[in-house]
Amino acid sequence: MNPKHSNRDNGVVTTALLLAAGKGSRLYPLTHDTPKCLTMVHEASILERLVINLNKQGFKRLVVVTGYQEKCIRAFLGTRAGGMTIDYIYSPLYATTNNIYSLWMAREIINEPFLLVESDLVFDVSLLDDMRYPGRIAVARMQPWMNGSTVTVNQSQHVKKFQNGIAGTFDEIRYKTVNIYSFSLSSWHSITERLDQYISAGRVNNYYETVFAEMVADGSLTLKIVSFDGKPWYEIDTIEDLAEAKKLFSADKYETKIPSNITQHTSGISKPFFQHTKCMGKETITRSLSRLKSLPQSNSLSLKRIHGANIQEKEVSPENKSKGRMHGTV
């Protein structure tokens, strides 16, 4: 872990925070023994797709908040993936807290601008192009099938107000939040102060959007919208969501190679190498899909094969998750 990590690359964000602590109970039985982020969308898991996208965009550091079946995620990623180093934070209260608590857990390990991403999203890599700068929020124009938190926007294309739920009639255009944000270091410091207040008050089952909404309303947080319309993206919460995501991200269109010339951060990478890990009791089944060509030792991808790992988790109640599904527009 490197809480003093510096992130200054001409104003471009190079650290990502991935929230992957939840149990994903709405994807049962696929998540009975496996973390939600390792759910397969054709020949690649959600997590692999996310990491490949971050590598293509030149990210240098990935921080993952884990909880349910966290050993599976660690076995899958190791400590380096392509051009990124990987740090982990384990949230022992994952079964009884919400994403506000997962975000709060990262308050000490991250001391730089960063991109916040939920671990159940699949999206076209180019959608991150404009998210690489601090103070951004990914949104999509509302569609009839969408639900969950939304925002209204002012003339300068900044968020004016957050709303919880989409019921009713509205005079203003509303945009669906995609659960991807980028923050400056000063904004992150302000957010952590507000998070501290919520956690100290025992409000561990709120969504972090509650904090963002409060801060936007009082002027302590400014977010410029980045449209995710026009290219595919999807949040996978249910079996039905997974089926729809597979339509958007068909197997024949999935790009398994990372061009060697994308950015200086990932030069030399010809193919990502990941282990698809399915955890079943004390057994770990791994399967390799592709290979990473030889890199210098300092840049090699850590691949840990866990044999006989004890990954059994205590029985917990299903998550009380109310965020709506979010669909891509093509």
C-alpha positions in Angstrom: 0.0 0.0 0.0 1.2 3.5 -0.8 -0.9 6.2 0.9 1.7 8.8 -0.1 1.3 7.9 -3.8 1.7 10.9 -6.0 -0.7 11.4 -8.9 0.5 14.3 -11.1 0.4 13.5 -14.8 -0.4 16.9 -16.4 -3.7 16.9 -14.5 -4.8 13.5 -15.7 -6.1 11.1 -13.0 -4.0 7.9 -12.9 -5.4 6.2 -9.8 -8.7 4.3 -9.7 -10.7 3.1 -6.7 -12.9 0.0 -7.3 -15.7 -0.8 -4.9 -16.1 -4.6 -4.9 -17.2 -5.5 -1.3 -20.8 -6.5 -1.9 -22.2 -10.0 -2.1 -24.3 -9.5 -5.3 -27.2 -11.5 -3.9 -29.4 -10.4 -6.8 -27.2 -12.4 -9.2 -27.7 -15.7 -7.3 -26.9 -18.4 -8.0 -23.9 -17.1 -10.0 -22.6 -15.3 -6.9 -23.2 -18.1 -4.4 -19.5 -18.9 -4.3 -18.0 -16.2 -6.4 -17.7 -12.3 -6.1 -20.1 -10.4 -8.3 -17.2 -8.8 -10.2 -16.0 -12.2 -11.4 -19.3 -12.9 -13.2 -18.6 -13.7 -16.8 -19.9 -11.6 -19.7 -19.1 -14.0 -22.5 -15.4 -14.9 -22.4 -14.3 -12.2 -19.9 -15.4 -11.3 -16.4 -16.7 -7.9 -15.4 -13.5 -7.4 -13.4 -11.2 -8.3 -16.3 -13.0 -5.9 -18.6 -12.6 -3.1 -16.1 -8.9 -3.8 -15.6 -8.2 -4.0 -19.3 -10.0 -0.6 -19.8 -8.0 1.0 -17.0 -4.8 -0.3 -18.5 -5.7 1.0 -21.9 -6.4 4.4 -20.4 -2.9 4.5 -18.8 -3.9 4.2 -15.1 -1.0 3.4 -12.8 -2.6 2.4 -9.6 -5.8 0.5 -8.7 -7.2 0.3 -5.1 -9.8 -2.3 -4.6 -12.2 -2.4 -1.6 -13.1 -6.0 -1.0 -15.5 -7.9 1.2 -17.4 -11.0 0.1 -15.1 -13.7 -1.2 -12.2 -11.3 -1.2 -9.6 -14.0 -1.6 -11.0 -14.8 -5.0 -10.4 -11.2 -6.1 -6.9 -11.2 -4.7 -6.1 -14.5 -6.4 -7.5 -13.2 -9.7 -5.6 -9.8 -9.8 -2.5 -10.3 -7.6 -0.5 -7.1 -7.0 0.0 -5.9 -10.5 -2.1 -6.0 -13.7 -0.3 -4.7 -16.8 0.9 -1.2 -16.0 -1.0 -0.9 -12.7 0.0 -1.7 -9.2 -2.8 -3.0 -7.1 -3.6 -2.3 -3.4 -6.4 -3.8 -1.4 -8.7 -2.7 1.5 -10.8 -5.4 3.2 -14.1 -4.3 4.6 -15.1 -6.8 7.4 -18.6 -5.2 7.7 -19.5 -5.7 4.0 -22.6 -7.8 4.9 -24.1 -5.0 7.1 -23.0 -1.8 5.4 -23.5 0.0 2.1 -21.2 1.6 -0.4 -20.8 4.7 1.7 -18.8 2.6 4.1 -16.7 1.1 1.4 -15.8 4.6 0.1 -15.0 5.7 3.7 -12.6 2.7 4.1 -10.4 4.3 1.4 -9.9 7.6 3.2 -6.3 6.8 4.4 -4.9 4.8 1.5 -5.8 7.3 -1.2 -4.1 10.7 -1.1 -4.3 11.7 -4.7 -6.9 12.5 -7.4 -8.8 9.4 -8.4 -11.5 7.7 -10.4 -14.3 6.0 -8.4 -15.8 3.0 -10.2 -18.3 0.4 -9.2 -17.3 -3.2 -9.8 -20.5 -4.2 -11.6 -20.1 -2.0 -14.7 -19.2 -2.9 -18.2 -18.6 -0.2 -20.7 -16.7 0.8 -23.9 -13.2 1.9 -23.0 -13.5 5.2 -24.9 -16.2 6.4 -22.4 -13.4 7.0 -19.9 -11.6 9.5 -22.2 -13.3 12.5 -20.6 -13.4 11.0 -17.1 -9.6 11.2 -16.7 -9.8 14.7 -15.3 -10.9 15.6 -11.7 -14.4 16.8 -10.9 -16.4 14.7 -13.4 -19.5 12.5 -13.1 -20.6 10.0 -15.8 -24.3 10.2 -16.7 -26.7 9.0 -19.4 -29.9 10.6 -20.7 -32.9 9.0 -19.0 -34.5 6.1 -20.7 -37.9 4.6 -19.8 -36.4 1.4 -18.3 -33.9 3.2 -16.1 -34.3 3.8 -12.4 -32.2 4.9 -9.4 -30.5 8.2 -8.6 -30.5 11.0 -11.2 -29.2 14.5 -11.5 -30.2 17.8 -13.1 -27.7 20.0 -14.9 -27.1 23.7 -15.2 -26.2 25.6 -18.3 -22.4 25.1 -17.7 -23.0 21.3 -17.7 -22.4 20.9 -14.0 -24.6 19.0 -11.6 -27.2 21.2 -10.1 -29.0 18.7 -7.9 -29.2 14.9 -7.1 -32.5 13.1 -6.9 -33.2 9.7 -5.3 -35.6 7.8 -7.5 -37.2 8.9 -10.7 -40.9 8.6 -10.0 -43.1 11.6 -10.9 -43.2 14.3 -13.5 -40.3 16.8 -13.9 -39.9 20.1 -15.7 -36.1 19.7 -16.1 -34.1 17.1 -18.1 -32.8 14.4 -15.8 -29.7 12.3 -16.3 -29.0 8.8 -14.9 -25.9 8.5 -12.8 -23.6 5.7 -14.1 -21.6 5.3 -10.8 -18.3 6.6 -12.2 -16.8 9.8 -10.7 -13.4 11.5 -10.7 -12.3 13.7 -7.8 -9.5 16.2 -7.1 -7.5 15.8 -3.9 -9.2 18.9 -2.4 -12.6 17.5 -3.1 -11.6 14.1 -1.7 -10.5 15.7 1.5 -13.9 17.5 1.8 -15.7 14.3 1.0 -13.9 12.3 3.6 -14.8 14.9 6.2 -18.4 14.5 5.4 -18.1 10.7 5.3 -16.6 10.8 8.8 -19.7 12.6 10.0 -22.0 9.9 8.5 -20.0 7.0 9.8 -19.6 8.5 13.3 -23.4 8.9 13.4 -23.9 5.2 12.5 -25.3 6.0 9.0 -23.4 3.1 7.4 -26.3 1.9 5.2 -26.6 5.1 3.2 -25.4 5.3 -0.4 -22.4 7.7 -1.1 -24.7 9.6 -3.4 -26.4 11.0 -0.3 -23.1 12.7 0.6 -22.5 13.9 -2.9 -26.0 15.3 -3.1 -25.6 17.2 0.2 -22.3 18.6 -0.9 -23.5 19.7 -4.3 -26.4 21.4 -2.7 -24.3 23.4 -0.3 -21.6 24.2 -2.9 -18.8 22.2 -1.4 -18.6 19.8 -4.4 -18.7 20.6 -8.1 -19.1 17.9 -10.7 -19.1 18.3 -14.5 -21.2 15.8 -16.5 -19.6 13.4 -19.0 -22.2 11.8 -21.3 -22.1 8.0 -21.6 -24.7 8.1 -24.4 -23.8 6.8 -27.8 -21.7 3.9 -26.8 -22.5 0.8 -24.8 -22.4 0.5 -21.0 -24.4 -1.5 -18.5 -24.7 -2.1 -14.8 -25.2 -5.8 -13.9 -27.3 -6.4 -10.9 -29.5 -9.3 -11.9 -29.6 -12.3 -14.2 -31.7 -10.2 -16.5 -29.1 -7.5 -16.6 -26.5 -10.0 -17.4 -28.5 -11.2 -20.4 -28.9 -7.7 -21.7 -25.2 -6.9 -21.2 -24.3 -9.9 -23.2 -26.3 -8.5 -26.1 -24.5 -5.2 -25.9 -21.0 -6.8 -25.5 -21.2 -9.7 -27.8 -18.4 -12.3 -27.8 -17.2 -11.6 -31.3 -16.8 -7.9 -30.5 -14.8 -8.3 -27.3 -11.3 -7.1 -27.8 -8.8 -9.4 -26.0 -5.7 -7.7 -27.1 -4.2 -4.4 -25.8 -2.3 -2.7 -28.6 1.4 -2.1 -27.7 1.2 1.5 -28.6 -1.8 2.8 -26.6 0.1 4.8 -24.0 3.6 5.0 -22.4 2.1 3.5 -19.3 1.2 0.2 -20.9 3.8 0.0 -23.6 5.0 -3.6 -24.2 1.7 -5.2 -23.3 0.5 -7.3 -26.1 -2.2 -9.4 -24.3 -3.6 -9.2 -20.8 -3.2 -12.4 -18.7 -5.9 -13.1 -16.2 -7.0 -16.1 -14.3 -10.7 -16.7 -14.2 -11.3 -17.8 -10.7 -14.4 -19.6 -9.5 -14.3 -20.3 -5.8 -16.2 -23.3 -4.6 -15.8 -24.1 -0.9 -12.1 -24.7 -0.3 -11.3 -25.3 -4.0 -10.1 -22.7 -6.5 -10.6 -23.4 -10.1 -8.5 -21.3 -12.5 -8.5 -21.0 -16.2 -6.2 -18.8 -18.4 -7.7 -17.0 -21.4 -4.7 -15.1 -22.7 -1.0 -14.4 -22.2 1.0 -11.4 -21.2 4.3 -11.2 -23.1 7.5 -11.0 -21.0 8.1 -7.8 -19.3 10.9 -6.6 -17.0 10.6 -8.0 -13.5 9.4 -4.7 -12.1 6.6 -4.6 -14.6 5.5 -8.3 -14.5 1.9 -9.2 -13.8 1.6 -11.0 -10.5 -0.3 -14.2 -11.0 -1.0 -16.2 -7.8 -2.5 -19.7 -8.1 -4.2 -20.4 -4.9 -4.5 -24.1 -4.2 -6.7 -25.3 -1.4 -7.3 -21.7 -0.3 -9.8 -21.4 2.6 -12.3 -19.1 1.0 -15.4 -20.1 2.9 -17.5 -17.1 4.1 -19.9 -17.0 6.9 -23.6 -17.0 5.9 -25.0 -13.5 5.7 -28.3 -12.0 4.8 -28.8 -10.7 1.2 -27.8 -7.2 0.6 -30.4 -4.5 1.0 -29.5 -2.9 -2.3 -32.0 -0.6 -3.9 -30.0 1.1 -6.7 -31.7 0.6 -10.0 -30.3 -1.1 -13.1 -28.5 1.1 -15.6 -28.6 0.4 -19.2 -26.3 1.3 -22.0 -27.4 3.3 -25.0 -25.9 2.5 -28.4 
